[in-house]
Amino acid sequence: MTDKGFTVQPADGGLIVLLPGLGAVSTTFIAGIHAIRKGLAAPVGSVTQMGTIRLGKRTEGRTPLIRDFVPIVPIENLSFAGWDLFEDDAYTAAQKAGVLEPALLDQVREELEAVRPMPAVFDRDFVKKLDGSYVKSGATKMDLADQLIEDIERSREASGAARAVMIWCGSTETFLAEAPVHRDLETFEAGLRNNSPDIAPSMIYAYAALKCGVPYANGAPNLSADIPALRELASANGVPVGGKDFKTGQTLMKTILAPGLKARMLGLSGWFSTNILGNRDGEVLDDPGSFKTKEESKLSVLEYILQPDMYPELYGDLYHKVRINYYPPRRDNKEGWDNIDIFGWLGYEMQIKVDFLCRDSILAAPLVLDLALFLDLASRAGLRGIQEWLSFFFKSPMSPPGVYPEHDLFIQRKKLTNTLRYLMGEEVISHLGEYTLETRETSD
Ligand SMILES: NC(=O)c1ccc[n+]([C@@H]2O[C@H](COP(=O)([O-])OP(=O)(O)OC[C@H]3O[C@@H](n4cnc5c(N)ncnc54)[C@H](O)[C@@H]3O)[C@@H](O)[C@H]2O)c1
């Protein structure tokens, strides 16, 4: 036990990563882990694998790798299972996604072919652009949840893993506002039994995971576990949760640039973001309902970083617009343009143009890995409910009621590293240097 009272259980035994949605992100993640294990590639973009953490004072020269500092499961001990409404195994799904080149996929073919999806809990009312037949049937949504619970237990047993985590990598569901059935666990469970139309498939997966004590994170922007009923279940069962929406691509750039402009007190009058993408995710987002869910997630970012109420002269009149255009020829290789209208000293105007030729799933895959390993760590450290220190990975971070979410990538990173220091009984770092008599947490 540390002097902060934390006991982090060792990372013994394997960890199975359960993936609702075996599409571009999931298969790029699984293929990547096998490629890394075989020494074919490096885990670029993964904080758990490549990141270091400074401990103590700069003069102490202690900067271990994060994976040597905190007890996380080595990637050799990961296994995978998933669900999809298409029956393709992970190899075929990866081929169709077209993210990784065939030469690389062929070197991990056997491992990918071994990951065959389980039938999905799916409802076309929530994803209009998809239609697959490989789906579960049940008289009620509670029946479907029970089937998922069986899947979870069976997968964990078959893999021999000691523990499991679930990361939603399924399609973005249509926009859904918080409804009365989401209010508390009792009402939600009644809603599952009565087939409430306000309970989306991603909520049924989250419910099943939390019932099994399996940590859950949502890589898409739909509400999923971010409702009072499921937050209540997470706390009651002592399970960590995180979400929403992997922070990749254009929003990653936004949360890197905006804090810098604000730090220098430069003004912003407009930020126009548009992008083209041609993968299945892009096709799903071509539906106005799914797009609205994504748009809300992308728009909230600047509002929280810039704090226009506090800086009305600089950010009070910002015009922020986000467009996503489905354009099949680009497949997973998204191109995102940002036009940023800024102003400086005496109000003189300037412009910044960003043209990011990114690869969506290449940016998302390491986040799946880091979230899986950190959620498992959180679980072994006895942390429960919303894990705000994992906001670093999300576009639309979950936060407790009454607390605004933190979007600034650098504050998020500090929160993450200080949480790791705290869990391991190290002093948190304030960066006050020689002016401080004792190191303590900063208030930002
Ligand atoms: N790639 C990124 O950079 C990125 C960033 C942020 C968020 N996301 C989100 O991550 C999710 C996955 O992205 P992707 O590019 O892999 O999309 P994808 O379309 O390639 O894969 C999603 C898969 O989920 C399946 N699916 C849909 N509903 C399901 C259900 N109810 N149960 C089981 N499977 C279901 C689909 O059939 C599909 O195979 C999307 O919601 C996307 O918006 C991706």
PDBQT file of the ligand as one rigid body, heavy atoms in Angstrom, charges set to zero:
ROOT
HETATM    1  N1  LIG A 501     -11.002   6.258 -36.474  1.00  0.00    +0.000 N 
HETATM    2  C1  LIG A 501     -11.000   7.308 -35.709  1.00  0.00    +0.000 C 
HETATM    3  O1  LIG A 501     -10.086   8.094 -35.752  1.00  0.00    +0.000 OA
HETATM    4  C2  LIG A 501     -12.122   7.525 -34.776  1.00  0.00    +0.000 A 
HETATM    5  C3  LIG A 501     -12.032   8.638 -33.931  1.00  0.00    +0.000 A 
HETATM    6  C4  LIG A 501     -13.046   8.880 -33.022  1.00  0.00    +0.000 A 
HETATM    7  C5  LIG A 501     -14.109   8.014 -32.965  1.00  0.00    +0.000 A 
HETATM    8  N2  LIG A 501     -14.204   6.970 -33.804  1.00  0.00    +0.000 N 
HETATM    9  C6  LIG A 501     -15.387   6.138 -33.694  1.00  0.00    +0.000 C 
HETATM   10  O2  LIG A 501     -15.005   4.801 -33.481  1.00  0.00    +0.000 OA
HETATM   11  C7  LIG A 501     -16.005   3.958 -34.041  1.00  0.00    +0.000 C 
HETATM   12  C8  LIG A 501     -15.337   2.937 -34.924  1.00  0.00    +0.000 C 
HETATM   13  O3  LIG A 501     -14.739   3.572 -36.042  1.00  0.00    +0.000 OA
HETATM   14  P1  LIG A 501     -14.319   2.714 -37.311  1.00  0.00    +0.000 P 
HETATM   15  O4  LIG A 501     -13.591   3.620 -38.220  1.00  0.00    +0.000 OA
HETATM   16  O5  LIG A 501     -13.705   1.438 -36.880  1.00  0.00    +0.000 OA
HETATM   17  O6  LIG A 501     -15.751   2.407 -37.957  1.00  0.00    +0.000 OA
HETATM   18  P2  LIG A 501     -16.158   1.133 -38.815  1.00  0.00    +0.000 P 
HETATM   19  O7  LIG A 501     -17.435   1.519 -39.487  1.00  0.00    +0.000 OA
HETATM   20  O8  LIG A 501     -15.039   0.646 -39.669  1.00  0.00    +0.000 OA
HETATM   21  O9  LIG A 501     -16.415   0.007 -37.723  1.00  0.00    +0.000 OA
HETATM   22  C9  LIG A 501     -17.510  -0.003 -36.885  1.00  0.00    +0.000 C 
HETATM   23  C10 LIG A 501     -18.031  -1.418 -36.831  1.00  0.00    +0.000 C 
HETATM   24  O10 LIG A 501     -19.044  -1.467 -35.836  1.00  0.00    +0.000 OA
HETATM   25  C11 LIG A 501     -20.035  -2.373 -36.290  1.00  0.00    +0.000 C 
HETATM   26  N3  LIG A 501     -21.225  -2.104 -35.493  1.00  0.00    +0.000 N 
HETATM   27  C12 LIG A 501     -22.106  -1.092 -35.593  1.00  0.00    +0.000 A 
HETATM   28  N4  LIG A 501     -23.064  -1.203 -34.644  1.00  0.00    +0.000 NA
HETATM   29  C13 LIG A 501     -22.746  -2.310 -33.920  1.00  0.00    +0.000 A 
HETATM   30  C14 LIG A 501     -23.354  -2.939 -32.809  1.00  0.00    +0.000 A 
HETATM   31  N5  LIG A 501     -24.459  -2.453 -32.269  1.00  0.00    +0.000 N 
HETATM   32  N6  LIG A 501     -22.754  -4.038 -32.309  1.00  0.00    +0.000 NA
HETATM   33  C15 LIG A 501     -21.608  -4.549 -32.875  1.00  0.00    +0.000 A 
HETATM   34  N7  LIG A 501     -21.018  -3.989 -33.943  1.00  0.00    +0.000 NA
HETATM   35  C16 LIG A 501     -21.575  -2.875 -34.445  1.00  0.00    +0.000 A 
HETATM   36  C17 LIG A 501     -20.124  -2.092 -37.771  1.00  0.00    +0.000 C 
HETATM   37  O11 LIG A 501     -20.715  -3.150 -38.477  1.00  0.00    +0.000 OA
HETATM   38  C18 LIG A 501     -18.661  -1.886 -38.122  1.00  0.00    +0.000 C 
HETATM   39  O12 LIG A 501     -18.045  -3.085 -38.539  1.00  0.00    +0.000 OA
HETATM   40  C19 LIG A 501     -16.984   4.866 -34.788  1.00  0.00    +0.000 C 
HETATM   41  O13 LIG A 501     -18.094   5.125 -33.972  1.00  0.00    +0.000 OA
HETATM   42  C20 LIG A 501     -16.204   6.124 -34.963  1.00  0.00    +0.000 C 
HETATM   43  O14 LIG A 501     -17.015   7.280 -35.056  1.00  0.00    +0.000 OA
HETATM   44  C21 LIG A 501     -13.223   6.685 -34.700  1.00  0.00    +0.000 A 
ENDROOT
TORSDOF 0
